[in-house]
Amino acid sequence: MASGDEGADLYRRMRLIRRFEELVQELFLKGEVHGTTHLYIGQEAGAVGVASALDQRDWAAGTYRGHGHALALGVEPQALLDEMLGRATGVCRGRAGSMNIIDLSHRLVGCFGIVGGSIAAATGAALSLRGTDGVAVAFFGEGTVNQGYFAECLNFAHTLSLPVVYVCENNRYGEFTPYEDVTAGEILDRARTLGARAEQVDGMDVFAVSELAKAVVARARAGEGPQFVESLTYRFVGHSRSDPGRYRKPGELDRWRERDPLLVAAERIGGNKGGAAKVAAIDAEIDELVDRLRAEGLAAPYPDPGELAAATAVSG
């Protein structure tokens, strides 16, 4: 069980992700964020809980829904927002956009638009970590278990006993399709067949995710081979900006909102002495931060096209 301070920090990080994603959506609708966006709203407990078990020895790979993964790992919010806005001060100098964030200083090897790309990247990172006490983590959606990457990488990781943790964020839908309509059998059974120790967790409860993550990361760190976590979660928004979510079953979203990970954590923290005041203070702190992010991001400079052209000419 997380301590009071640790619980507040977990909540703070989830609140940051929620408000950051709401800000990205706001700026996208105003035409300030270009391309597409895939928001992490509703799934915050997964990335935050897993990241709580990692440190500077470890690497992680995220998905195209990767803003949440990046913020959970400690990527600077201003640099991340500036990247969404295409500014030179962005974490990738304004040239990665929403889906392809990389921040090696925070051990994020990348976020991947290709379904399953994160599995391959984390497996490769785990290969480089053999002989150390570092661990690599892959975040991916349940649709990835039907991709070739899944079987190939888990098989490879098992045969070499790699220090890797595969985190399947099962949000119930592969884009617009219920996962049970296109996926045979149980996801945990697939992982076990390929040699990973596999467990399931309530992905709406950051405390449960954090507790399990610490256990599986410790096993991977101790040389016990690949570990697999299926985090049962739900996205509260559409797959991307063009998805109104009309395929959801009647009442489904409302039922899942009752298990909003921020509410679950706030209720737990609020039950402790002074907890409600602490939650309110965190909410105000994050709201103030988001206002600063918006103002500074919109004032930041765009990249110099000439600089890019010169760099391309040199590399070519």
Buried (B, 14 or more C-beta within 10 A) or exposed (E): EBEEEEBBBBBBBBBBBBBBBBBBBEBBEEEBBEEBBBBBBBBBBBBBBBBBBBEEEBBBBBBBBBBBBBBBBBBBBBBBBBBBBBBBBBBBBBEBBBBBBBBEEBBBBBBBBBBBBBBBBBBBBBBEBEEEEBBBBBBBBBBBBBBEBBBBBBBBBBEBBBBBBBBBBBBBBBEEBEBEEEBEEEBBEBBBBBBBBBBBBBBBBBBBBBBBBBBBBEBBBEEEBBBBBBBBBBBBBBBBBEBEBEBBEEEEBEEBEEBBBBEBBBEBBBEEEEBBEBBEEBBEEBEEBBEEBBEBBBEBEEBEEEEEEEEEEEEE
